[in-house]
Amino acid sequence: MAKKQKVSTLYRVMQGDCRFPIAQRLLVSGDRYPEIKAFNGMTTDILLPGQRIRIPSDSRNAVGADQEILAQQHGREAKSVDSGDGENV
């Protein structure tokens, strides 16, 4: 049986970023910020400038293809990646 692969957006953390506003911009709701921590297997709430994190892309994500445009508007980097094995992060 083929392993179901999750699709995500690669996001580069900027100075002053926090998970809530990132979730608000890229996942439509800031209330989804715990998903960022869980999706990345984070054990801390600390985000460092330059750190690359995966933002889940799923059916609840109303932003969809607009993530890249939104990221560019905010001076961020976003691109779709295959996160099936975590090697693309």
VOGULUM-383547 format. One line per field, with one value per residue: residue in one letter; z negated, y, x of N, C-alpha, C in turn. Coordinates in steps of 0.2 Angstrom, whole numbers, always signed. Each point is the difference from the previous one (the first is absolute). Layout:
# VOGULUM-383547
residu <- [a;...]
n.pz <- [Z;...]
n.py <- [Y;...]
n.px <- [X;...]
ca.pz <- [Z;...]
ca.py <- [Y;...]
ca.px <- [X;...]
c.pz <- [Z;...]
c.py <- [Y;...]
c.px <- [X;...]
# end
This chain:
# VOGULUM-383547
residu <- [m;a;k;k;q;k;v;s;t;l;y;r;v;m;q;g;d;c;r;f;p;i;a;q;r;l;l;v;s;g;d;r;y;p;e;i;k;a;f;n;g;m;t;t;d;i;l;l;p;g;q;r;i;r;i;p;s;d;s;r;n;a;v;g;a;d;q;e;i;l;a;q;q;h;g;r;e;a;k;s;v;d;s;g;d;g;e;n;v]
n.pz <- [+0;+4;-3;-4;+5;-4;+2;+0;-4;+4;-6;+2;-6;-1;-2;-6;+5;+0;-3;-4;+1;+0;-5;-2;+2;-2;-6;+1;-4;-4;-1;+6;-4;-5;+6;+0;-6;+0;+5;-3;-5;-1;-4;+4;-3;+0;+3;+4;+0;+6;-5;+3;+0;-1;+5;-4;+6;-1;+0;-6;+4;-1;-2;-1;+6;-4;-3;+6;+3;-5;+0;+6;-2;-4;+6;+1;-2;+5;-1;+5;-5;+2;-5;+5;+1;+1;+5;+2;-7]
n.py <- [-6;+5;+2;+2;+4;+4;+4;+3;+5;+1;+1;+6;-1;+6;+5;-2;-5;-1;-5;+4;+5;-5;-3;+6;+1;-6;+0;+6;-4;+5;-2;+0;+5;-4;+0;+6;+1;-3;+4;+4;-3;+7;+1;+5;+5;+0;+5;-2;+6;-2;-2;-6;+1;-6;+3;-3;-3;+2;-3;+1;+0;+6;+1;-6;+1;+4;-6;-1;+2;-3;-6;+0;+1;-5;+0;-5;-6;-2;-7;-3;-4;-6;-1;-4;+1;+6;-3;+2;-1]
n.px <- [+4;-1;+5;-6;+2;+2;-4;+5;+0;+5;+1;+3;+2;-3;+5;-2;+0;-7;-2;-3;+4;+5;-3;+0;+6;+2;-3;-1;+1;+1;-6;+3;+3;-4;-4;+2;-1;-6;-2;+4;-4;-2;+5;+1;-2;+7;-1;+5;+3;-2;-3;+0;-6;-4;-4;-5;-1;-6;-5;+3;+5;-4;+6;+2;-1;-4;+2;+3;-5;-3;+4;+0;-6;+2;+3;-4;+3;-3;+0;-3;+0;+3;-4;-1;+6;-2;+3;-5;+1]
ca.pz <- [+0;+1;-5;+2;-1;-2;+4;-4;+3;-4;-2;-3;-5;+0;-6;-3;+1;-5;+3;+1;+6;+6;+1;+2;+7;+5;-1;+0;-7;-5;-4;+3;-1;-2;+5;+2;-5;+1;+7;+0;-5;-4;-7;-3;+3;+2;+8;+2;+7;+5;-1;+5;-3;+5;-2;+3;+5;+0;+2;-5;+1;+5;+4;+6;+5;-1;-6;+2;+1;-7;-2;+4;-2;-6;+1;-2;+5;-1;+6;-2;+0;-1;-7;-2;-4;-4;+3;+4;-4]
ca.py <- [+6;+6;+5;+6;+6;+6;+6;+6;+6;+1;+7;+2;+4;+6;+3;+2;-5;-5;-5;+3;+4;-4;-4;+5;+2;-5;-5;+4;+1;+0;-6;-7;+0;-6;-5;+2;-4;-7;-2;+0;-4;+4;-1;+7;+5;+5;+1;+4;+3;-4;-7;-2;-4;-2;+2;-6;+2;-6;+2;+6;+6;+3;+4;-4;+2;+7;+0;+2;+7;+3;+0;+6;+6;+1;-1;-6;-5;-5;-4;-7;-6;-6;-1;-7;-3;+5;+1;+6;+6]
ca.px <- [-4;+4;+0;-3;+5;-3;+3;+1;+4;+7;-1;+6;-2;+3;+0;-6;-5;-3;-4;-7;-1;+1;-6;-5;+1;+1;-5;-6;-1;+5;-2;+3;+7;+3;+2;+7;+5;-1;+2;+7;+3;+4;+0;+0;-4;+5;+1;+6;+0;+3;-3;-5;-5;-5;-7;-4;-5;-5;-7;-3;+4;-3;+4;+2;+6;+1;+5;+6;-2;-1;+7;+3;-2;+2;+7;+1;+1;-5;+0;-3;+5;-2;+3;-1;+6;+3;+6;-1;-1]
c.pz <- [+0;-6;+2;-2;-2;+4;-5;+4;-5;-2;-4;-6;+0;-7;-3;+1;-6;+4;+1;+6;+6;+2;+2;+7;+5;-1;-1;-8;-5;-5;+2;-2;-3;+5;+3;-4;+1;+7;+0;-5;-5;-8;-4;+4;+3;+8;+0;+7;+5;-1;+5;-3;+6;-3;+4;+5;+0;+2;-4;+2;+6;+4;+6;+4;-2;-5;+3;+1;-6;-3;+3;-2;-7;-1;-3;+6;-1;+7;-2;+0;-2;-7;-2;-5;-4;+3;+4;-4;+0]
c.py <- [+6;+5;+7;+6;+6;+6;+6;+6;+2;+8;+2;+5;+6;+3;+2;-4;-4;-5;+2;+4;-3;-4;+4;+2;-6;-6;+3;+1;-1;-6;-6;+0;-6;-5;+1;-4;-7;-3;+0;-4;+4;-2;+7;+5;+5;-1;+4;+3;-4;-7;-1;-5;-1;+2;-5;+3;-6;+3;+5;+6;+3;+5;-4;+3;+7;+1;+3;+8;+4;+1;+6;+7;+2;-1;-7;-5;-6;-4;-7;-5;-6;-2;-7;-3;+6;+3;+7;+7;+4]
c.px <- [+4;-1;-3;+5;-4;+4;+1;+3;+6;+0;+7;-2;+4;+0;-6;-6;-2;-4;-7;-1;+2;-6;-6;+1;+0;-5;-7;-2;+6;-1;+3;+7;+3;+2;+7;+5;-1;+3;+8;+3;+4;-1;+0;-4;+4;+1;+6;+0;+4;-2;-5;-5;-5;-7;-4;-4;-5;-7;-3;+4;-3;+5;+3;+5;+2;+6;+6;-1;+0;+7;+4;-2;+2;+8;+3;+1;-5;+0;-3;+5;-4;+3;-1;+5;+3;+7;+0;+0;+7]
# end
